[in-house]
């Protein structure tokens, strides 16, 4: 019987990386780049920009590796860096707006793609308004609490909750629309 360790110890690898070992850096990159790219892609629609953001995250990881205290999970530490970098990027490129949802905006949003078949949930998430998308990904994908989201985005908790609710309603309508188109 093989024992699988769910919590890996990267201390040896991290020590080598912090000492400038290029092979260790490559190993760390290969180990975590798919996960980091996936996180970046959740926030950034453009694949090329998401890849650039992933590389930016790795530069930050390599530069700040000495601040990782090995008290928590390494993967959680790099996820936090990736999420924060994506939020910073989104803030720098365009103003993230949070809208007050009402029935008219929900209907307008759901009718935008009325004739299209959308089997890919990511494509549906990508079409959410930026503020809703960010709150949805932070809450539903990353697992942050509303209090943490409000602190990260500089909004109040109620706004976080309303944006999540709005995003869920839009996604539910888009999924129902897609099912109607695909199933008659």
N, CA, C and O atoms as a DFTB+ gen file, in Angstrom:
736 C
 N C O
     1  1       0.832      -1.174       0.000
     2  2       0.000       0.000       0.000
     3  2       0.880       1.241       0.000
     4  3       1.814       1.347       0.795
     5  1       0.582       2.177      -0.888
     6  2       1.365       3.403      -1.004
     7  2       0.705       4.515      -0.196
     8  3      -0.504       4.728      -0.290
     9  1       1.488       5.205       0.578
    10  2       0.982       6.321       1.373
    11  2       1.189       7.599       0.574
    12  3       2.294       7.885       0.115
    13  1       0.117       8.361       0.414
    14  2       0.178       9.613      -0.324
    15  2       0.153      10.754       0.682
    16  3      -0.769      10.858       1.492
    17  1       1.164      11.605       0.630
    18  2       1.223      12.766       1.513
    19  2       0.478      13.919       0.850
    20  3       0.881      14.409      -0.205
    21  1      -0.600      14.340       1.474
    22  2      -1.392      15.426       0.904
    23  2      -0.729      16.781       1.113
    24  3      -0.838      17.659       0.257
    25  1      -0.059      16.959       2.215
    26  2       0.623      18.210       2.516
    27  2       2.106      18.008       2.231
    28  3       2.824      17.409       3.032
    29  1       2.557      18.508       1.094
    30  2       3.949      18.307       0.727
    31  2       4.847      19.298       1.459
    32  3       4.447      20.424       1.757
    33  1       6.065      18.855       1.740
    34  2       7.055      19.720       2.361
    35  2       7.997      20.207       1.262
    36  3       8.730      19.425       0.656
    37  1       7.959      21.504       1.022
    38  2       8.779      22.097      -0.028
    39  2      10.004      22.800       0.545
    40  3      10.696      23.513      -0.183
    41  1      10.284      22.617       1.825
    42  2      11.346      23.385       2.470
    43  2      12.707      23.203       1.800
    44  3      13.453      24.170       1.644
    45  1      13.036      21.977       1.405
    46  2      14.304      21.730       0.710
    47  2      14.376      22.493      -0.610
    48  3      15.356      23.177      -0.905
    49  1      13.317      22.355      -1.385
    50  2      13.247      23.027      -2.685
    51  2      13.279      24.545      -2.499
    52  3      13.983      25.241      -3.230
    53  1      12.537      25.053      -1.544
    54  2      12.477      26.497      -1.310
    55  2      13.839      27.042      -0.869
    56  3      14.226      28.149      -1.244
    57  1      14.550      26.260      -0.077
    58  2      15.887      26.679       0.367
    59  2      16.806      26.800      -0.842
    60  3      17.559      27.766      -0.964
    61  1      16.739      25.823      -1.727
    62  2      17.580      25.857      -2.937
    63  2      17.197      27.027      -3.838
    64  3      18.063      27.679      -4.421
    65  1      15.891      27.289      -3.949
    66  2      15.438      28.410      -4.769
    67  2      15.958      29.723      -4.196
    68  3      16.455      30.572      -4.935
    69  1      15.844      29.890      -2.886
    70  2      16.290      31.138      -2.256
    71  2      17.802      31.325      -2.351
    72  3      18.297      32.447      -2.249
    73  1      18.534      30.233      -2.544
    74  2      19.992      30.310      -2.734
    75  2      20.361      30.584      -4.190
    76  3      21.542      30.669      -4.526
    77  1      19.347      30.721      -5.063
    78  2      19.610      31.056      -6.469
    79  2      19.809      29.865      -7.378
    80  3      20.275      30.034      -8.505
    81  1      19.475      28.669      -6.934
    82  2      19.621      27.450      -7.734
    83  2      18.606      27.492      -8.888
    84  3      17.399      27.391      -8.667
    85  1      19.108      27.641     -10.109
    86  2      18.242      27.771     -11.299
    87  2      17.398      26.510     -11.543
    88  3      16.242      26.606     -11.954
    89  1      17.970      25.350     -11.292
    90  2      17.222      24.110     -11.498
    91  2      16.068      24.024     -10.499
    92  3      14.977      23.571     -10.848
    93  1      16.302      24.451      -9.275
    94  2      15.243      24.456      -8.261
    95  2      14.146      25.451      -8.641
    96  3      12.961      25.178      -8.447
    97  1      14.545      26.607      -9.184
    98  2      13.555      27.591      -9.646
    99  2      12.683      26.996     -10.754
   100  3      11.465      27.168     -10.774
   101  1      13.344      26.296     -11.669
   102  2      12.612      25.658     -12.762
   103  2      11.634      24.609     -12.217
   104  3      10.494      24.521     -12.673
   105  1      12.086      23.824     -11.245
   106  2      11.222      22.798     -10.654
   107  2      10.010      23.434      -9.958
   108  3       8.884      22.951     -10.083
   109  1      10.258      24.515      -9.230
   110  2       9.176      25.211      -8.543
   111  2       8.187      25.773      -9.559
   112  3       6.973      25.669      -9.379
   113  1       8.714      26.366     -10.625
   114  2       7.865      26.912     -11.679
   115  2       7.018      25.809     -12.313
   116  3       5.812      25.975     -12.491
   117  1       7.645      24.696     -12.648
   118  2       6.914      23.593     -13.277
   119  2       5.848      23.022     -12.346
   120  3       4.772      22.626     -12.795
   121  1       6.145      22.981     -11.071
   122  2       5.204      22.438     -10.090
   123  2       3.954      23.316      -9.952
   124  3       2.837      22.805      -9.871
   125  1       4.151      24.636      -9.925
   126  2       3.047      25.531      -9.573
   127  2       2.505      26.386     -10.712
   128  3       1.452      27.001     -10.546
   129  1       3.168      26.454     -11.847
   130  2       2.694      27.336     -12.921
   131  2       1.284      26.995     -13.409
   132  3       0.516      27.919     -13.677
   133  1       0.899      25.717     -13.540
   134  2      -0.483      25.462     -13.966
   135  2      -1.520      26.013     -12.974
   136  3      -2.551      26.548     -13.381
   137  1      -1.242      25.882     -11.689
   138  2      -2.184      26.375     -10.671
   139  2      -2.251      27.893     -10.679
   140  3      -3.333      28.474     -10.595
   141  1      -1.097      28.532     -10.780
   142  2      -1.052      29.992     -10.782
   143  2      -1.731      30.534     -12.040
   144  3      -2.477      31.510     -11.972
   145  1      -1.475      29.905     -13.181
   146  2      -2.126      30.342     -14.418
   147  2      -3.638      30.198     -14.301
   148  3      -4.382      31.069     -14.752
   149  1      -4.086      29.128     -13.711
   150  2      -5.527      28.917     -13.518
   151  2      -6.133      30.030     -12.660
   152  3      -7.219      30.526     -12.959
   153  1      -5.435      30.414     -11.607
   154  2      -5.920      31.509     -10.755
   155  2      -5.974      32.803     -11.559
   156  3      -6.978      33.515     -11.529
   157  1      -4.903      33.104     -12.274
   158  2      -4.851      34.340     -13.066
   159  2      -5.951      34.359     -14.115
   160  3      -6.555      35.401     -14.372
   161  1      -6.208      33.217     -14.714
   162  2      -7.234      33.121     -15.768
   163  2      -8.635      33.364     -15.215
   164  3      -9.515      33.823     -15.943
   165  1      -8.850      33.062     -13.941
   166  2     -10.157      33.318     -13.329
   167  2     -10.477      34.809     -13.307
   168  3     -11.638      35.201     -13.415
   169  1      -9.449      35.633     -13.167
   170  2      -9.644      37.075     -13.050
   171  2      -9.457      37.802     -14.374
   172  3     -10.097      38.823     -14.623
   173  1      -8.582      37.276     -15.219
   174  2      -8.191      37.969     -16.441
   175  2      -8.632      37.143     -17.640
   176  3      -8.204      36.001     -17.808
   177  1      -9.477      37.716     -18.459
   178  2     -10.086      37.021     -19.588
   179  2      -9.086      36.699     -20.692
   180  3      -9.133      35.611     -21.267
   181  1      -8.196      37.615     -20.992
   182  2      -7.227      37.444     -22.066
   183  2      -6.147      36.441     -21.649
   184  3      -5.441      36.660     -20.665
   185  1      -6.020      35.342     -22.399
   186  2      -5.067      34.279     -22.057
   187  2      -3.618      34.779     -22.018
   188  3      -2.851      34.386     -21.140
   189  1      -3.245      35.642     -22.966
   190  2      -1.875      36.142     -23.013
   191  2      -1.562      37.029     -21.805
   192  3      -0.477      36.950     -21.229
   193  1      -2.509      37.857     -21.437
   194  2      -2.328      38.726     -20.271
   195  2      -2.278      37.875     -19.003
   196  3      -1.502      38.161     -18.090
   197  1      -3.108      36.826     -18.948
   198  2      -3.096      35.924     -17.786
   199  2      -1.734      35.238     -17.666
   200  3      -1.226      35.070     -16.557
   201  1      -1.136      34.838     -18.796
   202  2       0.192      34.229     -18.766
   203  2       1.239      35.233     -18.288
   204  3       2.111      34.891     -17.489
   205  1       1.152      36.467     -18.774
   206  2       2.070      37.511     -18.307
   207  2       1.922      37.726     -16.806
   208  3       2.907      37.895     -16.088
   209  1       0.669      37.717     -16.343
   210  2       0.421      37.904     -14.915
   211  2       1.021      36.746     -14.121
   212  3       1.575      36.956     -13.042
   213  1       0.915      35.524     -14.651
   214  2       1.500      34.366     -13.979
   215  2       3.007      34.560     -13.818
   216  3       3.564      34.277     -12.757
   217  1       3.662      35.041     -14.870
   218  2       5.103      35.275     -14.797
   219  2       5.430      36.366     -13.782
   220  3       6.418      36.266     -13.055
   221  1       4.606      37.402     -13.733
   222  2       4.778      38.468     -12.744
   223  2       4.663      37.907     -11.333
   224  3       5.423      38.280     -10.440
   225  1       3.704      37.008     -11.144
   226  2       3.513      36.372      -9.836
   227  2       4.766      35.587      -9.454
   228  3       5.213      35.654      -8.309
   229  1       5.332      34.845     -10.403
   230  2       6.535      34.075     -10.089
   231  2       7.727      34.959      -9.764
   232  3       8.529      34.622      -8.893
   233  1       7.853      36.079     -10.449
   234  2       8.929      37.014     -10.123
   235  2       8.759      37.484      -8.677
   236  3       9.726      37.555      -7.918
   237  1       7.528      37.801      -8.312
   238  2       7.253      38.251      -6.942
   239  2       7.531      37.128      -5.935
   240  3       8.067      37.380      -4.856
   241  1       7.169      35.907      -6.284
   242  2       7.440      34.758      -5.401
   243  2       8.942      34.612      -5.189
   244  3       9.399      34.468      -4.056
   245  1       9.717      34.649      -6.286
   246  2      11.160      34.478      -6.175
   247  2      11.797      35.618      -5.368
   248  3      12.698      35.383      -4.562
   249  1      11.328      36.843      -5.587
   250  2      11.887      37.991      -4.868
   251  2      11.536      37.973      -3.383
   252  3      12.332      38.419      -2.557
   253  1      10.360      37.465      -3.035
   254  2       9.879      37.532      -1.655
   255  2       9.901      36.193      -0.932
   256  3       9.314      36.057       0.142
   257  1      10.559      35.221      -1.501
   258  2      10.584      33.889      -0.899
   259  2      11.139      33.913       0.529
   260  3      10.740      33.111       1.372
   261  1      12.057      34.834       0.785
   262  2      12.634      34.929       2.129
   263  2      11.613      35.380       3.179
   264  3      11.859      35.236       4.377
   265  1      10.469      35.924       2.741
   266  2       9.439      36.343       3.700
   267  2       8.482      35.202       4.055
   268  3       7.713      35.311       5.010
   269  1       8.527      34.115       3.294
   270  2       7.698      32.955       3.610
   271  2       8.279      32.288       4.842
   272  3       9.433      31.860       4.839
   273  1       7.484      32.201       5.887
   274  2       7.981      31.728       7.179
   275  2       7.788      30.229       7.400
   276  3       8.103      29.719       8.475
   277  1       7.283      29.530       6.411
   278  2       7.080      28.081       6.499
   279  2       6.151      27.687       7.650
   280  3       6.230      26.574       8.170
   281  1       5.266      28.616       8.042
   282  2       4.309      28.329       9.114
   283  2       2.999      27.781       8.549
   284  3       2.330      26.974       9.193
   285  1       2.645      28.212       7.370
   286  2       1.422      27.738       6.725
   287  2       1.778      26.990       5.462
   288  3       2.945      26.708       5.193
   289  1       0.765      26.678       4.699
   290  2       0.982      25.958       3.443
   291  2       1.589      26.901       2.405
   292  3       1.117      28.022       2.221
   293  1       2.632      26.437       1.737
   294  2       3.285      27.234       0.709
   295  2       2.310      27.585      -0.408
   296  3       2.305      28.709      -0.911
   297  1       1.484      26.610      -0.791
   298  2       0.531      26.850      -1.878
   299  2      -0.455      27.954      -1.518
   300  3      -0.826      28.751      -2.380
   301  1      -0.879      28.014      -0.279
   302  2      -1.786      29.086       0.153
   303  2      -1.093      30.446       0.052
   304  3      -1.717      31.443      -0.313
   305  1       0.183      30.477       0.372
   306  2       0.962      31.716       0.305
   307  2       1.055      32.211      -1.132
   308  3       0.858      33.397      -1.397
   309  1       1.357      31.303      -2.064
   310  2       1.485      31.751      -3.459
   311  2       0.126      32.059      -4.079
   312  3       0.031      32.915      -4.959
   313  1      -0.927      31.373      -3.634
   314  2      -2.285      31.694      -4.116
   315  2      -2.647      33.118      -3.727
   316  3      -3.223      33.864      -4.518
   317  1      -2.303      33.483      -2.501
   318  2      -2.607      34.825      -2.013
   319  2      -1.860      35.875      -2.844
   320  3      -2.416      36.918      -3.190
   321  1      -0.598      35.584      -3.157
   322  2       0.179      36.501      -4.001
   323  2      -0.494      36.637      -5.365
   324  3      -0.645      37.747      -5.875
   325  1      -0.895      35.519      -5.952
   326  2      -1.517      35.541      -7.274
   327  2      -2.822      36.336      -7.261
   328  3      -3.056      37.166      -8.140
   329  1      -3.656      36.087      -6.281
   330  2      -4.938      36.806      -6.186
   331  2      -4.687      38.296      -6.017
   332  3      -5.313      39.106      -6.700
   333  1      -3.777      38.673      -5.115
   334  2      -3.489      40.090      -4.894
   335  2      -2.913      40.758      -6.139
   336  3      -3.262      41.899      -6.442
   337  1      -2.046      40.069      -6.856
   338  2      -1.478      40.629      -8.087
   339  2      -2.563      40.830      -9.150
   340  3      -2.570      41.841      -9.853
   341  1      -3.469      39.870      -9.263
   342  2      -4.559      39.999     -10.240
   343  2      -5.471      41.170      -9.897
   344  3      -5.882      41.920     -10.782
   345  1      -5.787      41.326      -8.628
   346  2      -6.627      42.444      -8.202
   347  2      -5.911      43.763      -8.482
   348  3      -6.523      44.709      -8.980
   349  1      -4.627      43.829      -8.167
   350  2      -3.851      45.053      -8.438
   351  2      -3.834      45.363      -9.926
   352  3      -3.988      46.517     -10.329
   353  1      -3.647      44.337     -10.739
   354  2      -3.643      44.532     -12.187
   355  2      -4.991      45.074     -12.664
   356  3      -5.042      46.027     -13.442
   357  1      -6.075      44.467     -12.198
   358  2      -7.410      44.901     -12.618
   359  2      -7.654      46.350     -12.203
   360  3      -8.241      47.124     -12.959
   361  1      -7.209      46.713     -11.020
   362  2      -7.363      48.097     -10.560
   363  2      -6.563      49.057     -11.423
   364  3      -7.031      50.156     -11.723
   365  1      -5.365      48.657     -11.826
   366  2      -4.496      49.555     -12.588
   367  2      -4.970      49.745     -14.036
   368  3      -4.753      50.806     -14.622
   369  1      -5.597      48.749     -14.599
   370  2      -5.997      48.810     -16.002
   371  2      -7.354      49.454     -16.232
   372  3      -7.573      50.115     -17.247
   373  1      -8.234      49.265     -15.317
   374  2      -9.559      49.869     -15.464
   375  2     -10.215      49.937     -14.109
   376  3      -9.921      49.157     -13.203
   377  1     -11.077      50.852     -14.004
   378  2     -11.767      51.002     -12.734
   379  2     -12.769      49.863     -12.582
   380  3     -13.597      49.621     -13.460
   381  1     -12.678      49.186     -11.479
   382  2     -13.616      48.106     -11.196
   383  2     -14.875      48.763     -10.653
   384  3     -14.843      49.440      -9.625
   385  1     -15.968      48.560     -11.345
   386  2     -17.209      49.174     -10.894
   387  2     -18.129      48.106     -10.330
   388  3     -18.231      46.995     -10.851
   389  1     -18.777      48.472      -9.274
   390  2     -19.768      47.607      -8.659
   391  2     -21.116      48.245      -8.925
   392  3     -21.323      49.426      -8.647
   393  1     -22.029      47.456      -9.465
   394  2     -23.318      48.012      -9.845
   395  2     -24.385      47.596      -8.853
   396  3     -24.282      46.566      -8.187
   397  1     -25.395      48.412      -8.776
   398  2     -26.553      48.080      -7.963
   399  2     -27.506      47.296      -8.860
   400  3     -28.125      47.873      -9.754
   401  1     -27.632      45.998      -8.635
   402  2     -28.487      45.200      -9.506
   403  2     -29.960      45.523      -9.304
   404  3     -30.431      45.706      -8.181
   405  1     -30.666      45.587     -10.415
   406  2     -32.114      45.675     -10.388
   407  2     -32.637      44.801     -11.520
   408  3     -31.849      44.305     -12.325
   409  1     -33.906      44.607     -11.597
   410  2     -34.475      43.695     -12.603
   411  2     -34.108      44.100     -14.026
   412  3     -33.860      43.230     -14.861
   413  1     -34.068      45.398     -14.324
   414  2     -33.752      45.842     -15.684
   415  2     -32.332      45.450     -16.079
   416  3     -32.108      44.978     -17.193
   417  1     -31.356      45.644     -15.163
   418  2     -29.980      45.279     -15.509
   419  2     -29.820      43.770     -15.609
   420  3     -29.040      43.287     -16.430
   421  1     -30.534      43.028     -14.799
   422  2     -30.470      41.564     -14.867
   423  2     -31.034      41.085     -16.209
   424  3     -30.431      40.239     -16.870
   425  1     -32.184      41.622     -16.607
   426  2     -32.778      41.227     -17.883
   427  2     -31.902      41.642     -19.050
   428  3     -31.736      40.873     -19.997
   429  1     -31.337      42.846     -19.003
   430  2     -30.465      43.303     -20.082
   431  2     -29.239      42.409     -20.179
   432  3     -28.809      42.063     -21.280
   433  1     -28.679      42.036     -19.056
   434  2     -27.508      41.168     -19.037
   435  2     -27.850      39.791     -19.596
   436  3     -27.070      39.230     -20.366
   437  1     -28.994      39.242     -19.226
   438  2     -29.332      37.891     -19.667
   439  2     -29.721      37.846     -21.141
   440  3     -29.598      36.801     -21.780
   441  1     -30.183      38.955     -21.680
   442  2     -30.590      38.959     -23.082
   443  2     -29.433      39.223     -24.034
   444  3     -29.586      39.066     -25.245
   445  1     -28.290      39.618     -23.516
   446  2     -27.139      39.928     -24.346
   447  2     -26.726      38.742     -25.213
   448  3     -26.372      38.918     -26.379
   449  1     -26.770      37.560     -24.658
   450  2     -26.287      36.373     -25.362
   451  2     -27.425      35.402     -25.689
   452  3     -27.193      34.198     -25.798
   453  1     -28.627      35.899     -25.845
   454  2     -29.800      35.031     -25.921
   455  2     -29.732      33.979     -27.033
   456  3     -30.292      32.896     -26.865
   457  1     -29.079      34.250     -28.144
   458  2     -29.047      33.277     -29.223
   459  2     -27.842      32.362     -29.197
   460  3     -27.717      31.504     -30.070
   461  1     -26.958      32.507     -28.242
   462  2     -25.722      31.743     -28.236
   463  2     -25.802      30.523     -27.329
   464  3     -26.456      30.541     -26.286
   465  1     -25.126      29.474     -27.750
   466  2     -25.003      28.291     -26.918
   467  2     -23.721      28.465     -26.102
   468  3     -22.641      28.634     -26.667
   469  1     -23.843      28.425     -24.792
   470  2     -22.662      28.595     -23.938
   471  2     -22.505      27.380     -23.039
   472  3     -23.143      27.279     -21.991
   473  1     -21.653      26.465     -23.461
   474  2     -21.434      25.256     -22.676
   475  2     -20.331      25.460     -21.649
   476  3     -20.210      24.691     -20.696
   477  1     -19.538      26.487     -21.847
   478  2     -18.379      26.688     -20.987
   479  2     -18.696      27.682     -19.881
   480  3     -18.967      28.851     -20.158
   481  1     -18.666      27.234     -18.642
   482  2     -18.975      28.093     -17.502
   483  2     -17.993      29.251     -17.392
   484  3     -18.377      30.353     -16.999
   485  1     -16.735      29.017     -17.734
   486  2     -15.753      30.103     -17.659
   487  2     -16.126      31.240     -18.597
   488  3     -15.954      32.410     -18.256
   489  1     -16.635      30.904     -19.773
   490  2     -17.054      31.946     -20.711
   491  2     -18.196      32.764     -20.110
   492  3     -18.277      33.975     -20.319
   493  1     -19.066      32.105     -19.371
   494  2     -20.168      32.814     -18.712
   495  2     -19.639      33.724     -17.605
   496  3     -20.088      34.860     -17.456
   497  1     -18.698      33.223     -16.845
   498  2     -18.108      34.017     -15.765
   499  2     -17.368      35.215     -16.347
   500  3     -17.426      36.313     -15.793
   501  1     -16.670      35.005     -17.466
   502  2     -15.927      36.094     -18.107
   503  2     -16.830      37.248     -18.524
   504  3     -16.381      38.392     -18.589
   505  1     -18.083      36.965     -18.804
   506  2     -19.006      38.003     -19.281
   507  2     -19.698      38.758     -18.152
   508  3     -20.451      39.700     -18.402
   509  1     -19.447      38.352     -16.925
   510  2     -20.020      39.085     -15.797
   511  2     -19.384      40.475     -15.725
   512  3     -18.239      40.649     -16.142
   513  1     -20.109      41.462     -15.202
   514  2     -19.479      42.763     -14.953
   515  2     -18.274      42.558     -14.029
   516  3     -18.315      41.708     -13.140
   517  1     -17.218      43.321     -14.231
   518  2     -15.949      43.096     -13.537
   519  2     -16.079      42.974     -12.018
   520  3     -15.493      42.072     -11.420
   521  1     -16.834      43.867     -11.393
   522  2     -16.983      43.821      -9.942
   523  2     -17.636      42.528      -9.483
   524  3     -17.180      41.894      -8.531
   525  1     -18.708      42.143     -10.168
   526  2     -19.403      40.888      -9.838
   527  2     -18.487      39.698     -10.047
   528  3     -18.437      38.785      -9.223
   529  1     -17.771      39.716     -11.142
   530  2     -16.873      38.617     -11.479
   531  2     -15.823      38.451     -10.386
   532  3     -15.562      37.338      -9.928
   533  1     -15.222      39.568      -9.971
   534  2     -14.180      39.496      -8.964
   535  2     -14.713      38.937      -7.649
   536  3     -14.088      38.066      -7.043
   537  1     -15.863      39.435      -7.207
   538  2     -16.451      38.948      -5.955
   539  2     -16.811      37.474      -6.096
   540  3     -16.548      36.683      -5.190
   541  1     -17.409      37.100      -7.222
   542  2     -17.798      35.706      -7.438
   543  2     -16.581      34.782      -7.362
   544  3     -16.618      33.762      -6.674
   545  1     -15.514      35.133      -8.062
   546  2     -14.318      34.283      -8.082
   547  2     -13.687      34.217      -6.694
   548  3     -13.300      33.142      -6.235
   549  1     -13.583      35.363      -6.028
   550  2     -12.987      35.365      -4.684
   551  2     -13.791      34.501      -3.721
   552  3     -13.216      33.787      -2.899
   553  1     -15.117      34.564      -3.816
   554  2     -15.974      33.834      -2.889
   555  2     -16.143      32.371      -3.303
   556  3     -15.848      31.463      -2.527
   557  1     -16.617      32.152      -4.524
   558  2     -16.995      30.798      -4.956
   559  2     -15.805      29.932      -5.362
   560  3     -15.825      28.718      -5.164
   561  1     -14.778      30.546      -5.925
   562  2     -13.643      29.760      -6.404
   563  2     -12.520      29.732      -5.367
   564  3     -11.995      28.667      -5.039
   565  1     -12.157      30.905      -4.857
   566  2     -11.037      30.997      -3.926
   567  2     -11.421      30.696      -2.482
   568  3     -10.561      30.329      -1.681
   569  1     -12.703      30.847      -2.136
   570  2     -13.159      30.507      -0.801
   571  2     -12.991      31.589       0.255
   572  3     -13.010      31.304       1.452
   573  1     -12.827      32.835      -0.192
   574  2     -12.722      33.929       0.779
   575  2     -14.083      34.249       1.376
   576  3     -15.115      34.009       0.751
   577  1     -14.080      34.791       2.582
   578  2     -15.307      35.237       3.242
   579  2     -15.607      36.661       2.796
   580  3     -14.727      37.372       2.310
   581  1     -16.867      37.071       2.968
   582  2     -17.249      38.422       2.553
   583  2     -16.436      39.484       3.282
   584  3     -16.106      40.513       2.693
   585  1     -16.110      39.259       4.542
   586  2     -15.313      40.238       5.292
   587  2     -13.921      40.388       4.667
   588  3     -13.384      41.494       4.600
   589  1     -13.341      39.278       4.214
   590  2     -12.026      39.331       3.571
   591  2     -12.108      40.005       2.202
   592  3     -11.236      40.793       1.833
   593  1     -13.155      39.690       1.462
   594  2     -13.345      40.284       0.137
   595  2     -13.517      41.793       0.259
   596  3     -12.931      42.559      -0.507
   597  1     -14.328      42.213       1.229
   598  2     -14.566      43.649       1.388
   599  2     -13.262      44.368       1.715
   600  3     -13.033      45.480       1.240
   601  1     -12.421      43.752       2.511
   602  2     -11.126      44.352       2.846
   603  2     -10.211      44.394       1.622
   604  3      -9.554      45.406       1.378
   605  1     -10.160      43.303       0.851
   606  2      -9.283      43.231      -0.316
   607  2      -9.674      44.232      -1.390
   608  3      -8.811      44.847      -2.017
   609  1     -10.981      44.396      -1.604
   610  2     -11.465      45.249      -2.687
   611  2     -11.820      46.665      -2.239
   612  3     -12.120      47.524      -3.068
   613  1     -11.787      46.903      -0.947
   614  2     -12.114      48.234      -0.450
   615  2     -13.585      48.579      -0.579
   616  3     -13.942      49.724      -0.859
   617  1     -14.446      47.575      -0.372
   618  2     -15.896      47.775      -0.430
   619  2     -16.490      47.305       0.891
   620  3     -15.803      46.666       1.687
   621  1     -17.773      47.619       1.130
   622  2     -18.351      47.105       2.374
   623  2     -18.881      45.682       2.151
   624  3     -19.069      45.239       1.018
   625  1     -19.110      44.995       3.251
   626  2     -19.538      43.597       3.200
   627  2     -20.856      43.426       2.462
   628  3     -21.041      42.451       1.734
   629  1     -21.761      44.361       2.646
   630  2     -23.058      44.301       1.972
   631  2     -22.904      44.352       0.460
   632  3     -23.621      43.663      -0.265
   633  1     -21.972      45.165      -0.017
   634  2     -21.717      45.243      -1.459
   635  2     -21.186      43.916      -1.964
   636  3     -21.578      43.457      -3.036
   637  1     -20.299      43.298      -1.204
   638  2     -19.760      41.997      -1.578
   639  2     -20.888      40.972      -1.700
   640  3     -20.951      40.216      -2.670
   641  1     -21.765      40.957      -0.716
   642  2     -22.877      40.004      -0.725
   643  2     -23.828      40.259      -1.894
   644  3     -24.283      39.317      -2.542
   645  1     -24.128      41.529      -2.162
   646  2     -25.066      41.825      -3.251
   647  2     -24.450      41.493      -4.609
   648  3     -25.149      41.022      -5.506
   649  1     -23.123      41.739      -4.770
   650  2     -22.460      41.412      -6.031
   651  2     -22.436      39.903      -6.261
   652  3     -22.610      39.443      -7.389
   653  1     -22.222      39.135      -5.199
   654  2     -22.248      37.678      -5.309
   655  2     -23.635      37.203      -5.704
   656  3     -23.779      36.353      -6.583
   657  1     -24.642      37.743      -5.064
   658  2     -26.020      37.365      -5.365
   659  2     -26.369      37.696      -6.818
   660  3     -26.991      36.898      -7.518
   661  1     -25.961      38.875      -7.249
   662  2     -26.206      39.316      -8.621
   663  2     -25.494      38.388      -9.617
   664  3     -26.078      37.985     -10.623
   665  1     -24.241      38.057      -9.330
   666  2     -23.479      37.169     -10.215
   667  2     -24.139      35.793     -10.303
   668  3     -24.236      35.214     -11.385
   669  1     -24.585      35.283      -9.178
   670  2     -25.254      33.969      -9.178
   671  2     -26.524      33.991     -10.012
   672  3     -26.792      33.058     -10.768
   673  1     -27.308      35.059      -9.874
   674  2     -28.550      35.151     -10.664
   675  2     -28.249      35.203     -12.156
   676  3     -28.906      34.526     -12.947
   677  1     -27.266      35.998     -12.541
   678  2     -26.900      36.091     -13.960
   679  2     -26.434      34.732     -14.468
   680  3     -26.868      34.282     -15.528
   681  1     -25.551      34.076     -13.713
   682  2     -25.040      32.771     -14.147
   683  2     -26.157      31.738     -14.229
   684  3     -26.201      30.932     -15.159
   685  1     -27.055      31.766     -13.256
   686  2     -28.178      30.823     -13.276
   687  2     -29.035      31.046     -14.519
   688  3     -29.452      30.086     -15.167
   689  1     -29.296      32.297     -14.850
   690  2     -30.089      32.586     -16.046
   691  2     -29.367      32.143     -17.307
   692  3     -29.987      31.598     -18.219
   693  1     -28.055      32.373     -17.364
   694  2     -27.281      31.971     -18.543
   695  2     -27.243      30.451     -18.682
   696  3     -27.310      29.928     -19.795
   697  1     -27.136      29.749     -17.573
   698  2     -27.130      28.288     -17.612
   699  2     -28.486      27.772     -18.069
   700  3     -28.565      26.865     -18.897
   701  1     -29.555      28.352     -17.527
   702  2     -30.901      27.953     -17.952
   703  2     -31.102      28.224     -19.433
   704  3     -31.680      27.405     -20.148
   705  1     -30.624      29.374     -19.894
   706  2     -30.715      29.714     -21.324
   707  2     -29.971      28.691     -22.165
   708  3     -30.477      28.225     -23.186
   709  1     -28.774      28.347     -21.730
   710  2     -27.951      27.394     -22.454
   711  2     -28.630      26.022     -22.511
   712  3     -28.605      25.347     -23.540
   713  1     -29.237      25.621     -21.388
   714  2     -29.934      24.337     -21.349
   715  2     -31.132      24.325     -22.291
   716  3     -31.394      23.323     -22.956
   717  1     -31.855      25.437     -22.348
   718  2     -33.011      25.519     -23.258
   719  2     -32.568      25.386     -24.706
   720  3     -33.207      24.703     -25.507
   721  1     -31.452      26.056     -25.034
   722  2     -30.952      25.996     -26.399
   723  2     -30.445      24.589     -26.726
   724  3     -30.678      24.079     -27.821
   725  1     -29.749      23.967     -25.767
   726  2     -29.156      22.649     -26.016
   727  2     -30.156      21.498     -25.925
   728  3     -29.949      20.449     -26.535
   729  1     -31.227      21.685     -25.177
   730  2     -32.188      20.602     -24.983
   731  2     -33.566      20.890     -25.571
   732  3     -34.540      20.200     -25.268
   733  1     -33.632      21.880     -26.384
   734  2     -34.888      22.141     -27.071
   735  2     -35.723      23.112     -26.366
   736  3     -36.817      23.435     -26.828
